[in-house]
């Protein structure tokens, strides 16, 4: 079976099962010999919205997400094509299980993964399902590519960017599970905690925080990495707790400030109760207008 999208022909290698009713295919481009595989999803007119078309158009015209190869509305259907990289690339999970790469190689895999996310400017909708040990793939030279999932394309605007950090953290935890289990890379543990707390504004900032870790342990002798002592681990837990308490303290202060502001406004707007006020100047006693004015001698 061949699918034509605009001026390109794609040979279907596999038709993927779907829970949402979207037709999705794994293909190879007939007109080029890049060795890449592509995923194509086809949406009917009823499944397509103008918001989805505008979203794809904005990404494509802005030059973002370069793996978005083509999209076209033809024959009462919307066709979207994404490049999933080299057909020979192997999922990270398979590499970790079968080949057991060294620490240096795994650090390079982590760096290449982050670089690909940044260079391709992958939107959260595509990045979230792609950040999985079974969907992050590497060539023999450890170049990174992703298997992008398109089945839920109609829900593109429901993707939560915060989940991208959570999924990235899960992949890194899998890559360095042994070191984390034996507490050999405290900087990595702290970095993952920061991902958990979503302390980064974008993926470039994530990469800047990651790079010193990769450089430090990439130059280290893997056999000489020592597990950290229990007091060190306790100290790490205390630092994490301190960060959490700091955030909680800020929220409490803001809450109290808002409560005081509301109380002050309500008090200011409340009607003033009329009370008798007595003043005296020497022997003269003055009563306000609610009562008679009197004066007398002591």
C-alpha positions in Angstrom: 0.0 0.0 0.0 1.3 3.5 -0.9 0.0 6.7 0.6 0.5 9.9 -1.3 0.9 13.2 0.6 1.3 16.2 -1.6 4.2 15.3 -3.9 5.6 12.4 -1.8 4.8 8.7 -1.8 5.1 6.6 1.3 5.2 2.8 1.3 3.2 1.4 4.3 5.3 -1.0 6.4 2.7 -1.4 9.2 -0.8 -0.3 10.0 -1.0 0.5 13.7 -3.9 -0.4 16.0 -5.9 2.5 17.3 -8.2 3.1 20.3 -9.3 6.5 19.0 -10.3 5.5 15.5 -7.5 7.4 13.8 -5.7 5.6 11.0 -2.0 5.5 11.7 0.8 4.0 9.6 4.5 3.2 9.8 6.0 4.1 6.4 9.1 4.6 4.3 9.5 7.4 1.8 9.6 5.8 -1.7 11.3 8.8 -3.2 14.3 9.1 -0.9 16.9 6.7 0.5 17.4 8.3 3.9 16.9 5.1 5.8 14.3 6.9 7.9 10.9 5.7 9.0 7.8 7.9 9.1 4.5 7.9 10.9 1.4 9.1 9.1 -2.0 9.7 10.6 -5.1 10.3 8.6 -8.1 12.2 10.1 -11.5 12.4 8.6 -13.3 15.8 8.1 -15.3 15.0 11.3 -12.1 14.4 13.3 -10.4 17.6 12.1 -10.8 21.0 13.6 -9.7 24.4 12.5 -7.8 24.8 15.7 -5.7 21.7 14.9 -5.0 22.9 11.4 -3.9 26.4 12.7 -1.7 24.7 15.3 0.1 22.6 12.7 0.4 25.5 10.4 1.9 27.8 13.1 4.5 25.1 14.0 5.4 24.4 10.3 5.7 28.0 9.2 7.7 29.0 12.3 10.2 26.3 11.5 9.6 24.5 14.8 9.5 20.8 15.2 11.5 19.9 12.1 10.3 16.3 12.4 6.9 17.5 11.2 7.6 16.7 7.6 4.3 17.3 5.9 0.6 18.0 6.6 -2.1 18.3 3.9 -5.8 18.4 3.7 -6.8 16.3 0.7 -9.7 14.1 -0.3 -11.8 15.1 2.7 -9.0 14.0 5.2 -6.1 15.6 7.0 -2.8 13.8 6.6 0.1 14.5 9.0 3.6 13.0 8.5 6.3 13.0 11.1 9.9 11.7 10.7 10.8 9.1 13.4 14.5 8.9 12.5 16.7 6.1 11.4 15.1 2.8 10.9 18.2 1.1 12.3 17.9 3.0 15.6 17.3 0.9 18.7 15.1 1.8 21.7 16.9 2.8 24.8 15.2 0.0 26.8 16.6 -2.6 24.4 20.1 -1.1 24.5 20.1 -1.1 28.3 18.9 -4.6 28.5 21.0 -6.3 25.8 24.1 -4.2 25.4 24.5 -2.6 28.8 26.3 0.6 27.7 28.9 2.2 29.9 28.3 5.2 32.0 30.1 7.4 29.5 27.9 6.1 26.7 24.7 6.6 28.8 25.8 10.1 29.6 26.2 10.7 25.9 22.7 9.3 25.3 21.2 11.7 27.9 23.0 14.6 26.3 22.0 13.6 22.7 18.4 13.2 23.9 18.2 16.7 25.4 20.0 18.2 22.3 17.4 16.6 20.0 14.5 18.0 22.1 16.1 21.5 21.9 17.2 21.5 18.3 13.9 20.1 17.0 11.9 22.3 19.4 9.5 19.4 20.0 6.1 20.6 21.3 4.9 19.1 24.5 2.1 17.1 22.8 4.7 15.1 20.8 7.4 15.1 23.5 5.4 13.6 26.3 4.7 10.1 24.7 8.1 10.1 22.9 10.0 10.4 26.2 9.8 6.8 27.1 12.6 4.2 27.2 10.8 2.3 24.5 10.3 5.4 22.2 13.6 7.1 22.7 15.9 5.5 20.1 19.7 5.6 19.4 21.8 4.6 16.4 25.2 2.9 16.7 26.8 6.3 16.9 24.3 7.2 19.7 22.5 9.8 17.6 19.0 10.2 19.1 15.6 10.0 17.5 12.1 9.5 18.7 9.1 7.3 17.9 6.3 9.9 17.8 2.8 8.8 18.7 0.0 10.4 16.7 -3.0 8.5 17.8 -4.3 11.3 20.2 -3.6 14.2 17.8 -7.2 15.5 18.1 -6.4 16.2 21.8 -3.2 18.2 21.0 -4.3 21.2 23.2 -4.8 19.0 26.3 -1.1 18.3 26.6 0.3 19.6 29.9 3.9 20.9 29.4 4.7 20.1 33.0 4.4 16.4 32.1 7.3 16.7 29.7 9.7 17.2 32.7 8.1 14.2 34.5 8.6 11.9 31.5 12.2 13.2 30.9 13.0 12.4 34.5 11.6 8.9 34.1 13.9 8.2 31.1 17.0 9.6 32.9 16.2 7.5 36.0 16.1 4.4 33.7 19.4 5.3 32.0 21.1 5.7 35.4 19.1 3.3 37.6 22.2 1.5 38.9 24.1 4.7 39.9 20.9 6.1 41.5 20.3 2.9 43.3 23.9 2.9 44.7 23.9 6.6 45.3 27.0 7.2 43.2 25.9 10.4 41.4 24.6 12.9 44.0 24.5 15.8 41.5 22.3 13.7 39.2 20.0 12.9 42.1 19.7 16.7 42.9 19.1 17.4 39.2 16.3 14.9 39.0 14.8 16.4 42.2 14.8 19.8 40.5 13.0 18.2 37.5 10.4 16.8 39.9 9.8 20.2 41.4 9.6 21.8 37.9 12.3 24.4 38.7 13.2 24.9 35.0 11.6 27.3 32.6 12.4 25.5 29.4 14.4 22.6 28.0 17.5 24.9 27.3 17.7 25.6 31.0 17.4 21.9 31.7 20.3 21.2 29.3 22.5 23.9 31.0 22.0 22.2 34.4 22.6 18.8 32.9 25.8 19.6 31.0 28.2 20.0 34.1 27.0 16.6 35.4 27.6 14.9 32.0 31.1 16.5 31.7 32.1 15.6 35.3 31.1 11.9 35.2 32.0 11.5 31.6 35.6 12.2 32.5 35.5 10.0 35.7 36.6 6.4 36.1 33.4 4.5 36.3 35.0 1.8 38.5 36.1 4.3 41.1 32.6 5.9 41.7 31.7 5.2 45.3 28.3 4.9 46.9 27.5 7.8 49.3 27.3 7.3 53.0 24.1 7.3 54.9 24.7 10.7 56.5 25.2 12.1 53.0 21.9 10.6 51.9 20.2 12.1 54.9 21.7 15.5 54.1 20.4 15.2 50.6 16.9 14.5 52.0 17.1 17.5 54.3 18.0 19.8 51.4 15.1 18.5 49.4 12.8 19.0 52.4 14.2 22.5 52.9 13.3 23.4 49.3 9.8 22.1 49.7 9.3 24.0 53.0 10.6 27.2 51.4 8.0 26.9 48.7 5.3 26.1 51.3 6.4 29.2 53.4 6.1 31.5 50.4 2.6 30.2 49.8 1.6 30.6 53.4 3.0 34.2 53.4 1.1 35.0 50.3 -2.1 33.5 51.7 -1.8 35.5 54.9 -1.2 38.7 52.9 -4.3 38.1 50.8 -6.4 37.3 53.9 -5.2 40.5 55.6 -6.0 42.5 52.5 -9.5 41.1 52.3 -10.0 41.7 56.1 -8.8 45.3 55.7 -11.1 46.0 52.8 -14.1 44.5 54.5 -13.4 46.5 57.6 -13.0 49.7 55.7 -16.3 49.1 53.8 -18.3 48.2 56.9 -20.7 50.9 58.3 -19.3 52.8 61.3 -21.2 52.4 64.5 -22.3 55.7 66.2 -20.9 56.1 69.6 -21.1 59.0 72.2 -17.8 60.7 72.5 -17.1 62.9 75.5 -14.5 65.6 75.5 -13.6 68.0 78.3 -11.8 71.3 78.3 -11.2 72.4 81.8 -14.4 72.4 83.7 -16.5 72.4 80.5 -18.0 69.0 79.5 -19.2 68.7 75.8 -21.5 65.9 74.7 -21.9 65.2 71.0 -25.1 65.9 69.0 -26.7 62.6 70.0 -27.2 64.0 73.6 -27.8 67.3 75.2 -24.9 69.7 75.8 -24.3 70.4 79.5 -21.9 72.3 81.4 -21.3 72.5 85.1 -18.9 73.3 87.9 -17.0 70.7 89.9 
